[in-house]
């Protein structure tokens, strides 16, 4: 692997309980590149990403990862109990042991510094996802992984979020791996796209052409 290569996967597949979740996947993630995994429900997007990160064992193929590999993760959803008075800075601090100045810098990078320190429950969908991005970049990751970050975010918020993600990439030279279902977004910002098809559909397609 080159020094810029973070993950190099060749012909990987995952079989769980005698069922193939996905197969025949080739994907390379390098520093400074934005890669998207796209597909419908049941296509195995999340399982594929977890496999690339080593959280799920692959049943076939090979995966090489940079060592060490620091990962920052932005989840699709994070449930916050409304009755708990969790503030922006408090939630950001839960990402690990960071100095106050580091938290300030991360919040500033995503444009949340001007809000002060309100309760997380008062944030819009876009603001909350920007807070999740701030938590992820606090770790100075080699690889930033985002699980459908635009879910529940309005159009203007998606545009802001995408610019922030690209800004983080440009500033830190990290790799970016994103799960998405937004086809238009794919053609706008990604360097490479992996389209997953539900494996049952793939079997039907092969049987139709046999």
KELUMRO-214591 format. One record per residue (C-alpha): residue number from 1; residue in one letter; chain; z, x, y. Coordinates in steps of 0.5 Angstrom, whole numbers, plus 500, padded with zeros to 3 digits. Layout:
REM KELUMRO-214591
<pt><i>NUM</i><aa>A</aa><ch>A</ch><c3>Z</c3><c1>X</c1><c2>Y</c2></pt>
...
This chain:
REM KELUMRO-214591
<pt><i>1</i><aa>X</aa><ch>A</ch><c3>500</c3><c1>500</c1><c2>500</c2></pt>
<pt><i>2</i><aa>X</aa><ch>A</ch><c3>499</c3><c1>502</c1><c2>507</c2></pt>
<pt><i>3</i><aa>X</aa><ch>A</ch><c3>504</c3><c1>503</c1><c2>512</c2></pt>
<pt><i>4</i><aa>X</aa><ch>A</ch><c3>502</c3><c1>496</c1><c2>516</c2></pt>
<pt><i>5</i><aa>X</aa><ch>A</ch><c3>502</c3><c1>492</c1><c2>509</c2></pt>
<pt><i>6</i><aa>X</aa><ch>A</ch><c3>508</c3><c1>488</c1><c2>508</c2></pt>
<pt><i>7</i><aa>X</aa><ch>A</ch><c3>506</c3><c1>484</c1><c2>502</c2></pt>
<pt><i>8</i><aa>X</aa><ch>A</ch><c3>500</c3><c1>485</c1><c2>498</c2></pt>
<pt><i>9</i><aa>X</aa><ch>A</ch><c3>499</c3><c1>479</c1><c2>492</c2></pt>
<pt><i>10</i><aa>X</aa><ch>A</ch><c3>494</c3><c1>479</c1><c2>487</c2></pt>
<pt><i>11</i><aa>X</aa><ch>A</ch><c3>492</c3><c1>473</c1><c2>482</c2></pt>
<pt><i>12</i><aa>X</aa><ch>A</ch><c3>499</c3><c1>471</c1><c2>482</c2></pt>
<pt><i>13</i><aa>X</aa><ch>A</ch><c3>501</c3><c1>464</c1><c2>479</c2></pt>
<pt><i>14</i><aa>X</aa><ch>A</ch><c3>507</c3><c1>460</c1><c2>478</c2></pt>
<pt><i>15</i><aa>X</aa><ch>A</ch><c3>509</c3><c1>456</c1><c2>472</c2></pt>
<pt><i>16</i><aa>X</aa><ch>A</ch><c3>515</c3><c1>452</c1><c2>472</c2></pt>
<pt><i>17</i><aa>X</aa><ch>A</ch><c3>517</c3><c1>448</c1><c2>466</c2></pt>
<pt><i>18</i><aa>X</aa><ch>A</ch><c3>510</c3><c1>449</c1><c2>463</c2></pt>
<pt><i>19</i><aa>X</aa><ch>A</ch><c3>506</c3><c1>446</c1><c2>469</c2></pt>
<pt><i>20</i><aa>X</aa><ch>A</ch><c3>502</c3><c1>451</c1><c2>473</c2></pt>
<pt><i>21</i><aa>X</aa><ch>A</ch><c3>505</c3><c1>450</c1><c2>481</c2></pt>
<pt><i>22</i><aa>X</aa><ch>A</ch><c3>499</c3><c1>454</c1><c2>483</c2></pt>
<pt><i>23</i><aa>X</aa><ch>A</ch><c3>494</c3><c1>460</c1><c2>480</c2></pt>
<pt><i>24</i><aa>X</aa><ch>A</ch><c3>489</c3><c1>465</c1><c2>482</c2></pt>
<pt><i>25</i><aa>X</aa><ch>A</ch><c3>492</c3><c1>467</c1><c2>489</c2></pt>
<pt><i>26</i><aa>X</aa><ch>A</ch><c3>490</c3><c1>473</c1><c2>493</c2></pt>
<pt><i>27</i><aa>X</aa><ch>A</ch><c3>494</c3><c1>474</c1><c2>499</c2></pt>
<pt><i>28</i><aa>X</aa><ch>A</ch><c3>495</c3><c1>480</c1><c2>504</c2></pt>
<pt><i>29</i><aa>X</aa><ch>A</ch><c3>500</c3><c1>480</c1><c2>510</c2></pt>
<pt><i>30</i><aa>X</aa><ch>A</ch><c3>500</c3><c1>486</c1><c2>515</c2></pt>
<pt><i>31</i><aa>X</aa><ch>A</ch><c3>504</c3><c1>488</c1><c2>521</c2></pt>
<pt><i>32</i><aa>X</aa><ch>A</ch><c3>501</c3><c1>484</c1><c2>527</c2></pt>
<pt><i>33</i><aa>X</aa><ch>A</ch><c3>497</c3><c1>479</c1><c2>523</c2></pt>
<pt><i>34</i><aa>X</aa><ch>A</ch><c3>498</c3><c1>471</c1><c2>523</c2></pt>
<pt><i>35</i><aa>X</aa><ch>A</ch><c3>497</c3><c1>468</c1><c2>516</c2></pt>
<pt><i>36</i><aa>X</aa><ch>A</ch><c3>497</c3><c1>461</c1><c2>514</c2></pt>
<pt><i>37</i><aa>X</aa><ch>A</ch><c3>498</c3><c1>457</c1><c2>508</c2></pt>
<pt><i>38</i><aa>X</aa><ch>A</ch><c3>495</c3><c1>450</c1><c2>508</c2></pt>
<pt><i>39</i><aa>X</aa><ch>A</ch><c3>495</c3><c1>445</c1><c2>503</c2></pt>
<pt><i>40</i><aa>X</aa><ch>A</ch><c3>497</c3><c1>437</c1><c2>502</c2></pt>
<pt><i>41</i><aa>X</aa><ch>A</ch><c3>503</c3><c1>435</c1><c2>499</c2></pt>
<pt><i>42</i><aa>X</aa><ch>A</ch><c3>504</c3><c1>438</c1><c2>492</c2></pt>
<pt><i>43</i><aa>X</aa><ch>A</ch><c3>500</c3><c1>444</c1><c2>493</c2></pt>
<pt><i>44</i><aa>X</aa><ch>A</ch><c3>505</c3><c1>449</c1><c2>492</c2></pt>
<pt><i>45</i><aa>X</aa><ch>A</ch><c3>506</c3><c1>451</c1><c2>499</c2></pt>
<pt><i>46</i><aa>X</aa><ch>A</ch><c3>513</c3><c1>452</c1><c2>499</c2></pt>
<pt><i>47</i><aa>X</aa><ch>A</ch><c3>513</c3><c1>455</c1><c2>492</c2></pt>
<pt><i>48</i><aa>X</aa><ch>A</ch><c3>508</c3><c1>460</c1><c2>494</c2></pt>
<pt><i>49</i><aa>X</aa><ch>A</ch><c3>511</c3><c1>463</c1><c2>500</c2></pt>
<pt><i>50</i><aa>X</aa><ch>A</ch><c3>518</c3><c1>463</c1><c2>496</c2></pt>
<pt><i>51</i><aa>X</aa><ch>A</ch><c3>514</c3><c1>467</c1><c2>491</c2></pt>
<pt><i>52</i><aa>X</aa><ch>A</ch><c3>511</c3><c1>472</c1><c2>496</c2></pt>
<pt><i>53</i><aa>X</aa><ch>A</ch><c3>518</c3><c1>473</c1><c2>499</c2></pt>
<pt><i>54</i><aa>X</aa><ch>A</ch><c3>521</c3><c1>474</c1><c2>492</c2></pt>
<pt><i>55</i><aa>X</aa><ch>A</ch><c3>525</c3><c1>468</c1><c2>491</c2></pt>
<pt><i>56</i><aa>X</aa><ch>A</ch><c3>521</c3><c1>465</c1><c2>486</c2></pt>
<pt><i>57</i><aa>X</aa><ch>A</ch><c3>519</c3><c1>469</c1><c2>480</c2></pt>
<pt><i>58</i><aa>X</aa><ch>A</ch><c3>511</c3><c1>469</c1><c2>479</c2></pt>
<pt><i>59</i><aa>X</aa><ch>A</ch><c3>509</c3><c1>468</c1><c2>472</c2></pt>
<pt><i>60</i><aa>X</aa><ch>A</ch><c3>502</c3><c1>472</c1><c2>473</c2></pt>
<pt><i>61</i><aa>X</aa><ch>A</ch><c3>499</c3><c1>477</c1><c2>477</c2></pt>
<pt><i>62</i><aa>X</aa><ch>A</ch><c3>502</c3><c1>482</c1><c2>482</c2></pt>
<pt><i>63</i><aa>X</aa><ch>A</ch><c3>506</c3><c1>483</c1><c2>488</c2></pt>
<pt><i>64</i><aa>X</aa><ch>A</ch><c3>507</c3><c1>489</c1><c2>492</c2></pt>
<pt><i>65</i><aa>X</aa><ch>A</ch><c3>512</c3><c1>489</c1><c2>498</c2></pt>
<pt><i>66</i><aa>X</aa><ch>A</ch><c3>514</c3><c1>494</c1><c2>503</c2></pt>
<pt><i>67</i><aa>X</aa><ch>A</ch><c3>521</c3><c1>497</c1><c2>502</c2></pt>
<pt><i>68</i><aa>X</aa><ch>A</ch><c3>525</c3><c1>495</c1><c2>506</c2></pt>
<pt><i>69</i><aa>X</aa><ch>A</ch><c3>522</c3><c1>488</c1><c2>508</c2></pt>
<pt><i>70</i><aa>X</aa><ch>A</ch><c3>526</c3><c1>485</c1><c2>514</c2></pt>
<pt><i>71</i><aa>X</aa><ch>A</ch><c3>525</c3><c1>477</c1><c2>514</c2></pt>
<pt><i>72</i><aa>X</aa><ch>A</ch><c3>526</c3><c1>472</c1><c2>520</c2></pt>
<pt><i>73</i><aa>X</aa><ch>A</ch><c3>526</c3><c1>465</c1><c2>517</c2></pt>
<pt><i>74</i><aa>X</aa><ch>A</ch><c3>524</c3><c1>459</c1><c2>521</c2></pt>
<pt><i>75</i><aa>X</aa><ch>A</ch><c3>526</c3><c1>452</c1><c2>517</c2></pt>
<pt><i>76</i><aa>X</aa><ch>A</ch><c3>522</c3><c1>446</c1><c2>518</c2></pt>
<pt><i>77</i><aa>X</aa><ch>A</ch><c3>528</c3><c1>442</c1><c2>519</c2></pt>
<pt><i>78</i><aa>X</aa><ch>A</ch><c3>536</c3><c1>444</c1><c2>520</c2></pt>
<pt><i>79</i><aa>X</aa><ch>A</ch><c3>541</c3><c1>438</c1><c2>519</c2></pt>
<pt><i>80</i><aa>X</aa><ch>A</ch><c3>546</c3><c1>439</c1><c2>525</c2></pt>
<pt><i>81</i><aa>X</aa><ch>A</ch><c3>552</c3><c1>433</c1><c2>524</c2></pt>
<pt><i>82</i><aa>X</aa><ch>A</ch><c3>552</c3><c1>430</c1><c2>531</c2></pt>
<pt><i>83</i><aa>X</aa><ch>A</ch><c3>559</c3><c1>429</c1><c2>532</c2></pt>
<pt><i>84</i><aa>X</aa><ch>A</ch><c3>560</c3><c1>437</c1><c2>531</c2></pt>
<pt><i>85</i><aa>X</aa><ch>A</ch><c3>559</c3><c1>440</c1><c2>538</c2></pt>
<pt><i>86</i><aa>X</aa><ch>A</ch><c3>555</c3><c1>446</c1><c2>537</c2></pt>
<pt><i>87</i><aa>X</aa><ch>A</ch><c3>552</c3><c1>449</c1><c2>543</c2></pt>
<pt><i>88</i><aa>X</aa><ch>A</ch><c3>545</c3><c1>453</c1><c2>543</c2></pt>
<pt><i>89</i><aa>X</aa><ch>A</ch><c3>549</c3><c1>460</c1><c2>543</c2></pt>
<pt><i>90</i><aa>X</aa><ch>A</ch><c3>554</c3><c1>458</c1><c2>538</c2></pt>
<pt><i>91</i><aa>X</aa><ch>A</ch><c3>548</c3><c1>456</c1><c2>533</c2></pt>
<pt><i>92</i><aa>X</aa><ch>A</ch><c3>544</c3><c1>462</c1><c2>535</c2></pt>
<pt><i>93</i><aa>X</aa><ch>A</ch><c3>550</c3><c1>467</c1><c2>534</c2></pt>
<pt><i>94</i><aa>X</aa><ch>A</ch><c3>551</c3><c1>464</c1><c2>527</c2></pt>
<pt><i>95</i><aa>X</aa><ch>A</ch><c3>545</c3><c1>468</c1><c2>525</c2></pt>
<pt><i>96</i><aa>X</aa><ch>A</ch><c3>549</c3><c1>474</c1><c2>524</c2></pt>
<pt><i>97</i><aa>X</aa><ch>A</ch><c3>553</c3><c1>479</c1><c2>528</c2></pt>
<pt><i>98</i><aa>X</aa><ch>A</ch><c3>550</c3><c1>480</c1><c2>534</c2></pt>
<pt><i>99</i><aa>X</aa><ch>A</ch><c3>552</c3><c1>482</c1><c2>541</c2></pt>
<pt><i>100</i><aa>X</aa><ch>A</ch><c3>552</c3><c1>477</c1><c2>547</c2></pt>
<pt><i>101</i><aa>X</aa><ch>A</ch><c3>546</c3><c1>481</c1><c2>550</c2></pt>
<pt><i>102</i><aa>X</aa><ch>A</ch><c3>542</c3><c1>481</c1><c2>544</c2></pt>
<pt><i>103</i><aa>X</aa><ch>A</ch><c3>543</c3><c1>473</c1><c2>544</c2></pt>
<pt><i>104</i><aa>X</aa><ch>A</ch><c3>541</c3><c1>473</c1><c2>551</c2></pt>
<pt><i>105</i><aa>X</aa><ch>A</ch><c3>535</c3><c1>477</c1><c2>550</c2></pt>
<pt><i>106</i><aa>X</aa><ch>A</ch><c3>533</c3><c1>472</c1><c2>544</c2></pt>
<pt><i>107</i><aa>X</aa><ch>A</ch><c3>534</c3><c1>466</c1><c2>548</c2></pt>
<pt><i>108</i><aa>X</aa><ch>A</ch><c3>530</c3><c1>469</c1><c2>554</c2></pt>
<pt><i>109</i><aa>X</aa><ch>A</ch><c3>524</c3><c1>470</c1><c2>549</c2></pt>
<pt><i>110</i><aa>X</aa><ch>A</ch><c3>523</c3><c1>463</c1><c2>547</c2></pt>
<pt><i>111</i><aa>X</aa><ch>A</ch><c3>525</c3><c1>460</c1><c2>554</c2></pt>
<pt><i>112</i><aa>X</aa><ch>A</ch><c3>531</c3><c1>457</c1><c2>553</c2></pt>
<pt><i>113</i><aa>X</aa><ch>A</ch><c3>535</c3><c1>461</c1><c2>558</c2></pt>
<pt><i>114</i><aa>X</aa><ch>A</ch><c3>534</c3><c1>457</c1><c2>563</c2></pt>
<pt><i>115</i><aa>X</aa><ch>A</ch><c3>538</c3><c1>451</c1><c2>560</c2></pt>
<pt><i>116</i><aa>X</aa><ch>A</ch><c3>545</c3><c1>454</c1><c2>560</c2></pt>
<pt><i>117</i><aa>X</aa><ch>A</ch><c3>549</c3><c1>453</c1><c2>554</c2></pt>
<pt><i>118</i><aa>X</aa><ch>A</ch><c3>548</c3><c1>445</c1><c2>552</c2></pt>
<pt><i>119</i><aa>X</aa><ch>A</ch><c3>550</c3><c1>442</c1><c2>546</c2></pt>
<pt><i>120</i><aa>X</aa><ch>A</ch><c3>544</c3><c1>443</c1><c2>540</c2></pt>
<pt><i>121</i><aa>X</aa><ch>A</ch><c3>544</c3><c1>435</c1><c2>540</c2></pt>
<pt><i>122</i><aa>X</aa><ch>A</ch><c3>541</c3><c1>434</c1><c2>547</c2></pt>
<pt><i>123</i><aa>X</aa><ch>A</ch><c3>535</c3><c1>439</c1><c2>545</c2></pt>
<pt><i>124</i><aa>X</aa><ch>A</ch><c3>528</c3><c1>436</c1><c2>544</c2></pt>
<pt><i>125</i><aa>X</aa><ch>A</ch><c3>524</c3><c1>437</c1><c2>538</c2></pt>
<pt><i>126</i><aa>X</aa><ch>A</ch><c3>520</c3><c1>443</c1><c2>541</c2></pt>
<pt><i>127</i><aa>X</aa><ch>A</ch><c3>526</c3><c1>446</c1><c2>544</c2></pt>
<pt><i>128</i><aa>X</aa><ch>A</ch><c3>530</c3><c1>446</c1><c2>537</c2></pt>
<pt><i>129</i><aa>X</aa><ch>A</ch><c3>524</c3><c1>449</c1><c2>534</c2></pt>
<pt><i>130</i><aa>X</aa><ch>A</ch><c3>524</c3><c1>455</c1><c2>539</c2></pt>
<pt><i>131</i><aa>X</aa><ch>A</ch><c3>532</c3><c1>456</c1><c2>538</c2></pt>
<pt><i>132</i><aa>X</aa><ch>A</ch><c3>530</c3><c1>457</c1><c2>531</c2></pt>
<pt><i>133</i><aa>X</aa><ch>A</ch><c3>525</c3><c1>462</c1><c2>533</c2></pt>
<pt><i>134</i><aa>X</aa><ch>A</ch><c3>530</c3><c1>465</c1><c2>537</c2></pt>
<pt><i>135</i><aa>X</aa><ch>A</ch><c3>535</c3><c1>466</c1><c2>531</c2></pt>
<pt><i>136</i><aa>X</aa><ch>A</ch><c3>529</c3><c1>469</c1><c2>527</c2></pt>
<pt><i>137</i><aa>X</aa><ch>A</ch><c3>527</c3><c1>474</c1><c2>532</c2></pt>
<pt><i>138</i><aa>X</aa><ch>A</ch><c3>535</c3><c1>476</c1><c2>533</c2></pt>
<pt><i>139</i><aa>X</aa><ch>A</ch><c3>534</c3><c1>480</c1><c2>526</c2></pt>
<pt><i>140</i><aa>X</aa><ch>A</ch><c3>528</c3><c1>484</c1><c2>529</c2></pt>
<pt><i>141</i><aa>X</aa><ch>A</ch><c3>524</c3><c1>482</c1><c2>523</c2></pt>
<pt><i>142</i><aa>X</aa><ch>A</ch><c3>518</c3><c1>486</c1><c2>520</c2></pt>
<pt><i>143</i><aa>X</aa><ch>A</ch><c3>516</c3><c1>479</c1><c2>517</c2></pt>
<pt><i>144</i><aa>X</aa><ch>A</ch><c3>517</c3><c1>472</c1><c2>521</c2></pt>
<pt><i>145</i><aa>X</aa><ch>A</ch><c3>516</c3><c1>466</c1><c2>516</c2></pt>
<pt><i>146</i><aa>X</aa><ch>A</ch><c3>515</c3><c1>459</c1><c2>519</c2></pt>
<pt><i>147</i><aa>X</aa><ch>A</ch><c3>516</c3><c1>453</c1><c2>515</c2></pt>
<pt><i>148</i><aa>X</aa><ch>A</ch><c3>511</c3><c1>448</c1><c2>519</c2></pt>
<pt><i>149</i><aa>X</aa><ch>A</ch><c3>515</c3><c1>449</c1><c2>525</c2></pt>
<pt><i>150</i><aa>X</aa><ch>A</ch><c3>511</c3><c1>444</c1><c2>529</c2></pt>
<pt><i>151</i><aa>X</aa><ch>A</ch><c3>514</c3><c1>438</c1><c2>525</c2></pt>
<pt><i>152</i><aa>X</aa><ch>A</ch><c3>517</c3><c1>433</c1><c2>529</c2></pt>
<pt><i>153</i><aa>X</aa><ch>A</ch><c3>514</c3><c1>437</c1><c2>536</c2></pt>
<pt><i>154</i><aa>X</aa><ch>A</ch><c3>510</c3><c1>433</c1><c2>541</c2></pt>
<pt><i>155</i><aa>X</aa><ch>A</ch><c3>503</c3><c1>436</c1><c2>543</c2></pt>
<pt><i>156</i><aa>X</aa><ch>A</ch><c3>505</c3><c1>440</c1><c2>549</c2></pt>
<pt><i>157</i><aa>X</aa><ch>A</ch><c3>511</c3><c1>443</c1><c2>545</c2></pt>
<pt><i>158</i><aa>X</aa><ch>A</ch><c3>506</c3><c1>445</c1><c2>539</c2></pt>
<pt><i>159</i><aa>X</aa><ch>A</ch><c3>502</c3><c1>449</c1><c2>544</c2></pt>
<pt><i>160</i><aa>X</aa><ch>A</ch><c3>508</c3><c1>452</c1><c2>547</c2></pt>
<pt><i>161</i><aa>X</aa><ch>A</ch><c3>511</c3><c1>454</c1><c2>541</c2></pt>
<pt><i>162</i><aa>X</aa><ch>A</ch><c3>504</c3><c1>457</c1><c2>538</c2></pt>
<pt><i>163</i><aa>X</aa><ch>A</ch><c3>504</c3><c1>462</c1><c2>545</c2></pt>
<pt><i>164</i><aa>X</aa><ch>A</ch><c3>511</c3><c1>464</c1><c2>543</c2></pt>
<pt><i>165</i><aa>X</aa><ch>A</ch><c3>510</c3><c1>466</c1><c2>536</c2></pt>
<pt><i>166</i><aa>X</aa><ch>A</ch><c3>504</c3><c1>470</c1><c2>538</c2></pt>
<pt><i>167</i><aa>X</aa><ch>A</ch><c3>508</c3><c1>473</c1><c2>544</c2></pt>
<pt><i>168</i><aa>X</aa><ch>A</ch><c3>513</c3><c1>475</c1><c2>539</c2></pt>
<pt><i>169</i><aa>X</aa><ch>A</ch><c3>508</c3><c1>478</c1><c2>534</c2></pt>
<pt><i>170</i><aa>X</aa><ch>A</ch><c3>505</c3><c1>482</c1><c2>540</c2></pt>
<pt><i>171</i><aa>X</aa><ch>A</ch><c3>511</c3><c1>484</c1><c2>542</c2></pt>
<pt><i>172</i><aa>X</aa><ch>A</ch><c3>514</c3><c1>486</c1><c2>536</c2></pt>
<pt><i>173</i><aa>X</aa><ch>A</ch><c3>508</c3><c1>488</c1><c2>532</c2></pt>
<pt><i>174</i><aa>X</aa><ch>A</ch><c3>511</c3><c1>484</c1><c2>526</c2></pt>
<pt><i>175</i><aa>X</aa><ch>A</ch><c3>507</c3><c1>480</c1><c2>521</c2></pt>
<pt><i>176</i><aa>X</aa><ch>A</ch><c3>507</c3><c1>472</c1><c2>521</c2></pt>
<pt><i>177</i><aa>X</aa><ch>A</ch><c3>507</c3><c1>468</c1><c2>515</c2></pt>
<pt><i>178</i><aa>X</aa><ch>A</ch><c3>506</c3><c1>460</c1><c2>517</c2></pt>
<pt><i>179</i><aa>X</aa><ch>A</ch><c3>506</c3><c1>454</c1><c2>512</c2></pt>
<pt><i>180</i><aa>X</aa><ch>A</ch><c3>502</c3><c1>449</c1><c2>516</c2></pt>
<pt><i>181</i><aa>X</aa><ch>A</ch><c3>498</c3><c1>442</c1><c2>515</c2></pt>
<pt><i>182</i><aa>X</aa><ch>A</ch><c3>495</c3><c1>442</c1><c2>522</c2></pt>
<pt><i>183</i><aa>X</aa><ch>A</ch><c3>487</c3><c1>444</c1><c2>520</c2></pt>
<pt><i>184</i><aa>X</aa><ch>A</ch><c3>485</c3><c1>445</c1><c2>528</c2></pt>
<pt><i>185</i><aa>X</aa><ch>A</ch><c3>491</c3><c1>450</c1><c2>529</c2></pt>
<pt><i>186</i><aa>X</aa><ch>A</ch><c3>488</c3><c1>454</c1><c2>523</c2></pt>
<pt><i>187</i><aa>X</aa><ch>A</ch><c3>482</c3><c1>455</c1><c2>527</c2></pt>
<pt><i>188</i><aa>X</aa><ch>A</ch><c3>486</c3><c1>457</c1><c2>533</c2></pt>
<pt><i>189</i><aa>X</aa><ch>A</ch><c3>491</c3><c1>462</c1><c2>532</c2></pt>
<pt><i>190</i><aa>X</aa><ch>A</ch><c3>490</c3><c1>465</c1><c2>524</c2></pt>
<pt><i>191</i><aa>X</aa><ch>A</ch><c3>487</c3><c1>471</c1><c2>522</c2></pt>
<pt><i>192</i><aa>X</aa><ch>A</ch><c3>487</c3><c1>469</c1><c2>515</c2></pt>
<pt><i>193</i><aa>X</aa><ch>A</ch><c3>488</c3><c1>462</c1><c2>511</c2></pt>
<pt><i>194</i><aa>X</aa><ch>A</ch><c3>490</c3><c1>461</c1><c2>504</c2></pt>
<pt><i>195</i><aa>X</aa><ch>A</ch><c3>488</c3><c1>454</c1><c2>502</c2></pt>
<pt><i>196</i><aa>X</aa><ch>A</ch><c3>492</c3><c1>451</c1><c2>496</c2></pt>
<pt><i>197</i><aa>X</aa><ch>A</ch><c3>490</c3><c1>445</c1><c2>492</c2></pt>
<pt><i>198</i><aa>X</aa><ch>A</ch><c3>494</c3><c1>441</c1><c2>487</c2></pt>
<pt><i>199</i><aa>X</aa><ch>A</ch><c3>493</c3><c1>444</c1><c2>481</c2></pt>
<pt><i>200</i><aa>X</aa><ch>A</ch><c3>492</c3><c1>438</c1><c2>477</c2></pt>
<pt><i>201</i><aa>X</aa><ch>A</ch><c3>486</c3><c1>437</c1><c2>482</c2></pt>
<pt><i>202</i><aa>X</aa><ch>A</ch><c3>484</c3><c1>444</c1><c2>480</c2></pt>
<pt><i>203</i><aa>X</aa><ch>A</ch><c3>484</c3><c1>442</c1><c2>473</c2></pt>
<pt><i>204</i><aa>X</aa><ch>A</ch><c3>480</c3><c1>436</c1><c2>474</c2></pt>
<pt><i>205</i><aa>X</aa><ch>A</ch><c3>475</c3><c1>439</c1><c2>478</c2></pt>
<pt><i>206</i><aa>X</aa><ch>A</ch><c3>474</c3><c1>445</c1><c2>473</c2></pt>
<pt><i>207</i><aa>X</aa><ch>A</ch><c3>473</c3><c1>439</c1><c2>467</c2></pt>
<pt><i>208</i><aa>X</aa><ch>A</ch><c3>468</c3><c1>435</c1><c2>472</c2></pt>
<pt><i>209</i><aa>X</aa><ch>A</ch><c3>463</c3><c1>442</c1><c2>472</c2></pt>
<pt><i>210</i><aa>X</aa><ch>A</ch><c3>464</c3><c1>444</c1><c2>465</c2></pt>
